[in-house]
Amino acid sequence: MMGKQFSIINAIRLTALCLLVVSCGSVLAKDYFDQKEIVVKDPFFGDALYDYYSGNTFEAIIKLIVGKDLGRVPNHMEDVDIWLGSLYLSYGMHYEAEAVFKRLIKEGASPEIRDRAWLQLAKVRYQKGLYEDAIRAIEEIQEDIPKDLKGATQLQMANVLMARGEYQQAADMLLKFPKNDQFTPYVNYNLGVALFRSDRQIEGTEYLDAVGLSRAEDEELRALRDKANIALGYVLLANDDYPRAKAYFQRVRISGPFSNKALLGLGWSDAFQQDYRRALAPWLELSTRTLSDAAVYESLLAVPYAYERLKAYQQSMQAYETAINSFSDDLNRLNLAIETVKKGKLWEQLLNNISTRESKITWELEDLPPEVESRFVYTLVSGNSFQQSIDSLRHLIYLNNSLSKQADNMDTFQYILDLREETYKERLPKLAPEKGDHRMALLKDERNLYMEEYRRIEREGDLKALATGKEQLQIERLEKIQDILRRHRHEMDPKRYRETLEKYRLYSGLLEWEIGTSIAPRLWRIRKAIRELDKELELATRQQQVLQRARLGAPRSFEGYGKKIAGYSKKIQSLQGRVQDAIDEQKQLMERQVIGELETLRQRIASYLDQAKFARAHLLDLGATQGGVN
């Protein structure tokens, strides 16, 4: 009697579990923003898209915002808003995404873009458990929409209603869903669940049965088909319709994700018909599997129960002993796992896997500490809520790394600023303005002397002053010859003297003629040189003024940059504190979730252990009265 009561209670519990697990909308049409073919016309926009598809969501958001503010994406303004909204959603910032979508509507975005944006927002809010906000987003979608979008919208609305417990309203909506749609299997499953929860079991069975017999071309649909058969099997089991229940359990794949529940139910469908020998086959198979869910644990109690009903007391006692040892061992392992999580060791591997790239920060079941075995928490970790928590923690850690990098940059900027300020302090005294002004005054005086000399030459026609260097040497030689002739005139032969004097006069005349005929170009070259000198002096004066302004303004400019760096450093430090608080809070939340899952499993196994010990004691009492059991 104990065994039958135990089995019925667990069958009803598993039935409720199956019926409460509804489709989460994972079959909604692939995100429009990933499907849309975009011809990149602005390189800045293409760079942001590259970051997005590379998994660097944060960098993509920054580049899109900067590109829009600086006007670098003129050909993609609407696309930028669409992608920003999508990226905000991927970061869990659904209120910011809503503001973007509302702006799109206000600015006249196309109806298709507008409605798909609202649907995506509704989906994210549904996954976060924000059902009122999800309904508000769905209500923004227009009635005249494409067929695929209309189906996805209706299915999403039904999911929200069912999550709120409004099964009758969900059923009424799903009954109006068009047949032969791509969402039909999911609609039928959710409709069957909604009808069951609305106490319309006959109709609900019809729809779930249709899902259980449907053709499945991919793994997701095959899993949905198995889930429908499992749900129907346990409903019929709870209603004492054992042959039909068995038929549904036999539809489930032996290696699928729901095979454990199917094997357990298959055994009970035979056991309730008193065919314990046949019930042993699925239970024995189930008992050899990894202790990963309730069905396997319960098989450890079901197997000895079947042996007892077959009066195979020795095998029953051995099976109970095996169950007790397994339960006791797992309780010890669970105690160790709980202590490990409480000590904060859940995230050690995650922190070790952190890199500077957002897309490289991952966390999987394999990253759990060895004391926290994945079989204890895989249901929790694989759930949408916990996965979103992991994603939030991953984003927070990436943001914290980015802020640390920016803090390092501020230190670098401050070092560069200090170095430049020190360099200025060393060099500026050497560039004293009074020295520069005195030197400029001397240069200007020299220029004025050159100008006066030019005017004298021009006024007096001083040919000698206009002579080139070569001509100056020739003049000096002629003057020496003239001096020699004058001093030695009486000593020389008169004929030779006359010949030499004529040559002197000839060469002097030629040189004077050559200089005299080129006075204009020679004066022009002098004027040009003076003009170039004036330009250089003017440039030097301006540079002197710039230098003086720089000398006076350098301390103020350093002070301004220093204040900016200090301000940014303080802001970054404040943000780091807030992000670190958020990281700690998120870790604590997830640790509580894991501990809660482990505690629930520990209580369940403790209950199984008590049942096994009680059954063993009962079997010993039975052996004492009937014999055959040691």
Secondary structure, 3 states (H helix, E strand, C coil): CHHHHHHHHHHHHHHHHHHHCCCCCCCCCCCHHHHCCCCCCCHHHHHHHHHHHCCCHHHHHHHHHHHHHCCCCCCCHHHHHHHHHHHHHHCCCHHHHHHHHHHHHHCCCCHHHHHHHHHHHHHHHHHCCCHHHHHHHHCCCCCCCCHHHHHHHHHHHHHHHHHCCCHHHHHHHHHCCCCCCCCHHHHHHHHHHHHHHCCCHHHHHHHHHHHHCCCCCCHHHHHHHHHHHHHHHHHHHHCCCHHHHHHHHHHCCCCCCCHHHHHHHHHHHHHCCCCHHHHHHHHHHHHCCCCCCHHHHHHHHHHHHHHHHCCCHHHHHHHHHHHHHHHHHHHHHHHHHHHHHHCCHHHHHHHHCCCCCHHHCCCCHHHCCCCCCHHHHHHHHCCHHHHHHHHHHHHHHHHHHHHHHHHHHHHHHHHHHHHHHHHHHHHHHHHCHHHHHHHHHHHHHHHHHHHHHHHHHHHHCCHHHHCCHHHHHHHHHHHHHHHHHHHCCCCCCHHHHHHHHHHHHHHHHHHHHHHHCCHHHHHHHHHHHHHHHHHHHHHHHHHHHHHHHHHHHHHHHHHHHHHHHHHHHHHHHHHHHHHHHHHHHHHHHHHHHHHHHHHHHHHHHHHHHHHHHHHHHHHHHHHHHHCCCC
